[in-house]
Amino acid sequence: MKIRPLTIEGAYEVTPVQHRDARGTFLEFYRFDHLAAAVGHPLNLAQGNISVSARDVVRGIHFADVPPGQAKYVTCVKGAVLDVIVDIRVGSPTFGAWEAVRLDDEERRAVYLAEGLGHGFCALTEGATVSYLCSAEYRPGHEHGIHPLDPSLNISWPAETPLLSGKDGEAPTLEEARTAGLLPRYDECRDHVATLRQNHDRASS
């Protein structure tokens, strides 16, 4: 598989090698060792999620308190979504920036995003099915959201009328979340990742 960093620090695009023949297709959609080599530490797999969405549904922008945060490895196993990663880390040189990657059941790409980054997607097809591998379990009270239609983010969602959950529709803007002290800090996120790398290096030595 090919793993390349995106323009936001801590975010990566993963493109697997697909083996096709008359029977169908085989691929490795996740490799513990390859991801660890690219990121600097392994993904501590604590929880796996599946979501199924109607076309034009927008989910996000979601994030968790750091530490421990929640790193995610995301792929679309059926249909297609536009996956969006947002830098919401206060103090980051790319604070407020976002990047989008199409995930679908043809190219079979995945994205990895480190702890402290915001995540969302828009379903491009009916029944778009997304798989998430997460580094930490869901913790009520420690999970937050940014309104996906926040004008300051100006995300180009490919939906004429985005369909939001009630919770996402009531989420604060990026500035409101920053003022309320909800956003992770860039330096704390970097320190957290550095600790993960140090622990991995000690375990490997």
N, C-alpha and C positions, 0 to 999 in steps of 0.2 A: 504494500500500500504506500501511497504517497501522502506525506503530511507536510503542509506548508503553513507558516504563520500568517495570520491576517494582519490588517493594519492596526488593530487594537491589541495591545500587549495582553497576552494570556489567552488569546483566541486562535484557534487553528481549524483549518479545513482538512478533512481526511478523504482521500479518493482511493477506494479499494481496487484491486485487480480482480476482474470477473473472468471466470472460466466457463465458457459456453460450449455446449455440444447439442446433439439431437435430443438429449434427455431434458435439457434445461440449463440452469446456471448454478454455479457454486462460487462463493466468495467468503473471505474473512472480513466481516464488517467491523470487528474490534480485535486489536492485538495489544495485550497488556504490555509486552516488551517494547513494541514499536512506539506506542504512545509515551511510555515512560522515557524513552531515549529522546524524544522530541521535546517533551515538557520539562524533563529534569527529575521527575518523580512519578511513581505509579498512581493510577486512579484508585482510590480506596473505595471499592464498590460496596455501598451500603444499602442501596435501594434501586429498584427498577420500576419504571412507570410506563404505561401505554395510554395515549389519548387518541380518541377518534373524533374527527371534527367535520361538520358540514362545510361546504364551500363558502368562502368569504368570512368564516369565523376567524377572529384574531384573538390569540391568547397571549397574555403578557401585558406589560413588561414585568417579569418577576425576578426577585432576588432574595437572598437570605442574609441574615446578620453574619458578620465576620469578626472574630472566629465563631464557629468553624467554617461558616459559609457553606456553599453547596456547588462544587464543580459538576458539570454536566457533559455527557457524551450523547449527542442527539442524532438520530437518523430517522428517515421516513421509510417505513417498510411497505406502505401501500399508498398509491396516489402521489401527491406532490404538495409541498409547502414552501413558502418563502420564509426562511429562518433568519431572525434578526438578533444580533448581539449589540448591546448598548453599553458604553463605558459610563458607568454611574459613580465611579470612584472619585470622591472629592480630592482634588489635588493632582489628579492624573493629567498629563499633557494632552490627552485626547478626551478629556471629560466632556460628555454630551454628544460625542461622536457615535455613529452606528455603522454597522456593516451587515450586508445581507448575502446569504448563500441559498441557492435553490437546492432543496433536498427532495429526492423523488425515488421511485422504484425502478428507474432506468439506470441512471449513473450510480445510484446507491452511495452517494457521498454522505459524510457525517461531519458534524462540527464538535469541537471540544471548547468549552469555555471555563476559565478558572474561577475560583471563588471571588465574589465581589462584582462580577459582571452581571448586567441585566439581560434577560432572555425573553424572546417572544417569537411568534410565527403567525403567518396567515395561511389558511388552507386554500390551495389553488384548485382542489378537486373535491368532489363529494366523498365522504368517508376517508379522508386523509388520516392515515394512522402513523403516529409518531412514537418512537421508543426513546426513553431517556434512561441512561445509566447515571446514577447520582452518587457523589462521594459522602453524603450524609443523609440521614433519614429526615422525613418531614417533621418540623418542630413548630407546633402551633404557637403563635405569638412572636415568632422569629422570622416569619416569611412576609415579604412586603411586595408592593407593586407600584409601578409608575403608569400613569394613564398612557395607553399606546397611541392616542391621538393628540398628545401634547404638542401644541404648535411649535414650541421651542426645539423639539427633537426633529419635527418635520419628516417623519418616516414615510417613505413612499409605499404605503400598503397597497397591494394590487387587488383592491376590492372597492367596488363603487359605493357600497354601503357596508362597512365593516360590522360584523356581528360580535358584540362583546358580552361577557358575563356581567351580572349586576355589580360584582366586586371590582372587576377591571374598569367598568364604566364610572365607578365612584373613586378610583384611585387618584392620588394627588399628582400634580405635575412634577417634573424634575426639580424645579425651584422650590415648590412647596415641600417636597420630601427633604431637600437639602436644609431648608430653614427649620424643619421639624427635627432634624438630627437623625433621620432614618437611613441616610445613605452611608455605605462603607467608605472608609478613608483609604486612599491610595497607598500611603506608607504602611498601614496596618495589613493591607492585603499583600503587599510585597513581603513584609516580614513573615506572614503566615506561609506563603509559598516558599520562602527561603528556609523556614523550619522544616517543611515537608521534604525539601531537597536534601537538607543536612541529614535528616533521619534516614532517607533512602541511601545516601552515600555511606553512612555508618553501617547500615544493614548489609550493604553490598561489599564492604571491605573485609 
